[in-house]
Amino acid sequence: MTERQEPHRIAVIAVPPVTSFDLSIPELVFGATLIEGLPGYDVTICTADPGVVAASGSLDVVVSRGLDAVAAADTVIVTGTGARVDADPRVLDALRAAAAAGRRIASICTGAFVLAQAGLLDGHRATTFWLMSGEFARRFPQVELRPDVLFVEDRQMLTSAGLSAGIDLCLHMVRSDYGAAVANNVARLVVAAPVRPGGQAQFIETPLPPERGSELAATRAWALERLHEPLTLADLAAHGRTSVRTLTRRFQAETGASPLQWLLHQRIDRAREILETTDLPLEQVARTSGLGTADSLRRHMLRRIGLPPSAYRAAFTRSPYGD
């Protein structure tokens, strides 16, 4: 049995004026990560001058910890900030020291500007909030900017696009540290979109939009427990106690997809989780996820993420304990 690891230590640097939504993301995601009932992460928010930290809009936040927290961290994250120029030299020095010590360094949204000012993204692929991508490209030509992806992982440097893409990035780190099953459970707890691997983000189709209604939520939950079964529109309509026509209209309104599109999306995600967490043969992965045959599994994964199942498994398999 694998010995229980100590919680992974994360220091989140608040650089004023901080984007309060971005600042909340690491604690939201990492705080929901439990391994055998115990916290998988120890998250500390810190700043150069502890106390009241200016935030975007009309909010201020209070941060009590100083930058000493960075030296003790395994991962350092800079969240969104309006400090796209002249970031505090103390923050830049702390980031450089953490990078030199081999720590994992990440940014959410415009936090990439701070990493770039520290020189940490030179020669790396990176992304940032799309609205600021032109400014970023002009100011940091030595960084290979990828404005068309949710997030990028290049060696020890990870960057995300704006706002909710920070959730995708944090879930990707959970996946890398503790495996797909843990990350997918966290995603369900924080009511996030399906997990999308950062290294293949450029291949992945736009995810299903956030659900906009709950009238058929019970039917969707019922279907998720039966993805391996040959569910039909009639089956879904019978469970929802409605006609097929009404079911299709409500599904489209609540999920942004038809019932069959939604089912396919969920089955591919289930297949990905099985590939990442088991050694089951591809035929069994296909049957268990409801995709039928190995050929069907291969076809759908190539269309969805640009990788066949065997290559996907090789690229993204992780131990539940990050071994």
Beta strands, then each sheet from edge to edge (+ up, - down):
strand 1: 8-13
strand 2: 34-35
strand 3: 38-39
strand 4: 41-46
strand 5: 51-54
strand 6: 60-63
strand 7: 75-78
strand 8: 104-107
strand 9: 125-126
strand 10: 144-145
strand 11: 151-154
strand 12: 157-160
sheet 1: 4+ 1+ 7+ 8+ 12+ 11-
sheet 2: 2+ 3-
sheet 3: 5+ 6-
sheet 4: 9+ 10+
end
